[in-house]
Structures are given as structure tokens and as C-alpha cells.
Amino acid sequence: SRNHDVHIIHLARKATGSSTHEWVPNMLHKRDRIILDTLLPGGEHPTLPYGLFDDGFEKFWAEFERSSLPSLRQRFHVVLLVATWVAPLLILRPPPLTLYGRATRERALAAMGASRFYILRQMFQILKTIASLCYGADGNVRDAIGYPWQHDDPRRQGA
């Protein structure tokens, strides 16, 4: 897996013409994006119409990959793998979770969060925590819930 990541980064650098010392973020696999979108879909709530991928996820992901601890990044990738391959088994469905519609995926993730196995519940907490860090960092989401502007918000200059 590590060799695969290094190869992907090398190909990305080659394609963009960036130097070998410039950092290029790993991209999420499509199945990982499906899991995260199931957790925070767009258009599901009238007050919060934004989903995780509606605004700014790529920027958050690049910053997360660059600045978070390697152990947290590795755990997050393991959690996504477990959500894909183990969560469907909790509702007696064959994996991967990405084969199913949103309702089934939501049931499987809820089963993971309510599992009698502590490690699965903790993995689900890691998944929710990282998704909520991205979601809470989105200015549109903070505006929708009435969160006050931060001291460094550019809109404060005009107010």
C-alpha cells in the first residue's frame, strides 16, 4: 500500500510537473468518498443543505493529509476500509458497502456505531470526528447554524 501511495504521488508530480520535494496530497478512492457522503449527504436537511463534498472538501483533505499525525491518517484509512468491508456484515449483507443504496449504507454505518464490539464503535467515532472537522470548517455550514464569525474571517473587515 505504501509503495502504491508513493507511485501515485510520483505519477501526480510527473503529470503536474512539480518538483520532487513538493508535497502532493493523496486522493480519496471513490469507495471512500461514497462512505463519507453517506455519513454527511447534501440536501437532507432544510437548514443544512450542504453535504460533505458540496464545498471545500478537497482543500480540507489536502490540509489534513499534510498536517495531521501519520497515525491519525493511517487509522482513518483503516476505518474507511473497515466501513467498506465489515459494516455490511453487521446487517447481514455481503461486502463491499458501496454496492448498496444510501438507506442500506446508512443502516450498516449505524450498526457499526452501535456494535457490541468496542473497536468498531471507536472506528466509527474516528470516521465521524474527521468528517465533522471538515464539515465544521466550512463557512457555509457555520453560517447556516448561526455560528459567529471568527476573528480572522475576511467578512469581518466589511462589517
Rosetta blueprint (number, residue, H / E / L):
1 S L
2 R H
3 N H
4 H H
5 D H
6 V H
7 H H
8 I H
9 I H
10 H H
11 L H
12 A H
13 R H
14 K H
15 A H
16 T H
17 G L
18 S L
19 S L
20 T L
21 H L
22 E L
23 W L
24 V L
25 P L
26 N L
27 M L
28 L L
29 H L
30 K H
31 R H
32 D H
33 R H
34 I H
35 I H
36 L H
37 D H
38 T H
39 L H
40 L L
41 P L
42 G L
43 G L
44 E L
45 H L
46 P L
47 T L
48 L L
49 P L
50 Y L
51 G L
52 L L
53 F L
54 D L
55 D L
56 G L
57 F H
58 E H
59 K H
60 F H
61 W H
62 A H
63 E H
64 F H
65 E H
66 R H
67 S H
68 S L
69 L L
70 P H
71 S H
72 L H
73 R H
74 Q H
75 R H
76 F H
77 H H
78 V H
79 V H
80 L H
81 L H
82 V H
83 A H
84 T H
85 W H
86 V L
87 A H
88 P H
89 L H
90 L H
91 I L
92 L L
93 R L
94 P L
95 P L
96 P L
97 L H
98 T H
99 L H
100 Y L
101 G L
102 R H
103 A H
104 T H
105 R H
106 E H
107 R H
108 A H
109 L H
110 A H
111 A H
112 M H
113 G H
114 A L
115 S L
116 R L
117 F L
118 Y H
119 I H
120 L H
121 R H
122 Q H
123 M H
124 F H
125 Q H
126 I H
127 L H
128 K H
129 T H
130 I H
131 A H
132 S H
133 L H
134 C H
135 Y H
136 G H
137 A H
138 D L
139 G H
140 N H
141 V H
142 R H
143 D H
144 A H
145 I L
146 G L
147 Y L
148 P L
149 W L
150 Q L
151 H L
152 D L
153 D L
154 P L
155 R H
156 R H
157 Q H
158 G H
159 A L
